[in-house]
Amino acid sequence: MNWIFLSIAIVGEVIGTSALKASDGFTRLGPSVITAMGFAVAFYFLSLALRTIPVGVAYAVWSGAGILIISIIGYVVFRQSLDLPAVIGIALILAGVLVLNTLSQSSTH
């Protein structure tokens, strides 16, 4: 169940970050409200996940997945491109999260 909580936290963070970009520096009310709600959901469910998932593992998965998904949203929705070093860096972050979850004894399953 805690991994479901972490997944919900990731979705909330992605929604909050996407709306933050759309809020134009909190000058647009709708996206600003969505930003606050998205991050409230993200932090609440992250706190639930931290009951059993070690904080380092949870944060690595939360931030790594968020980086990957936000990068894709940035490319598709906001027409932002990434250069090769950025893509390599994101791939390395993703590889680190995969190693952490598949090989580390610190991760709880």
Secondary structure in CASP SS format (residue, H / E / C, confidence):
PFRMAT SS
TARGET T0000
AUTHOR 0000-0000-0000
METHOD secondary structure of the structure
MODEL  1
M C 1.00
N H 1.00
W H 1.00
I H 1.00
F H 1.00
L H 1.00
S H 1.00
I H 1.00
A H 1.00
I H 1.00
V H 1.00
G H 1.00
E H 1.00
V H 1.00
I H 1.00
G H 1.00
T H 1.00
S H 1.00
A H 1.00
L H 1.00
K H 1.00
A H 1.00
S C 1.00
D C 1.00
G C 1.00
F C 1.00
T C 1.00
R C 1.00
L H 1.00
G H 1.00
P H 1.00
S H 1.00
V H 1.00
I H 1.00
T H 1.00
A H 1.00
M H 1.00
G H 1.00
F H 1.00
A H 1.00
V H 1.00
A H 1.00
F H 1.00
Y H 1.00
F H 1.00
L H 1.00
S H 1.00
L H 1.00
A H 1.00
L C 1.00
R C 1.00
T C 1.00
I C 1.00
P C 1.00
V H 1.00
G H 1.00
V H 1.00
A H 1.00
Y H 1.00
A H 1.00
V H 1.00
W H 1.00
S H 1.00
G H 1.00
A H 1.00
G H 1.00
I H 1.00
L H 1.00
I H 1.00
I H 1.00
S H 1.00
I H 1.00
I H 1.00
G H 1.00
Y H 1.00
V H 1.00
V C 1.00
F C 1.00
R C 1.00
Q C 1.00
S C 1.00
L C 1.00
D C 1.00
L H 1.00
P H 1.00
A H 1.00
V H 1.00
I H 1.00
G H 1.00
I H 1.00
A H 1.00
L H 1.00
I H 1.00
L H 1.00
A H 1.00
G H 1.00
V H 1.00
L H 1.00
V H 1.00
L H 1.00
N H 1.00
T H 1.00
L H 1.00
S C 1.00
Q C 1.00
S C 1.00
S C 1.00
T C 1.00
H C 1.00
END
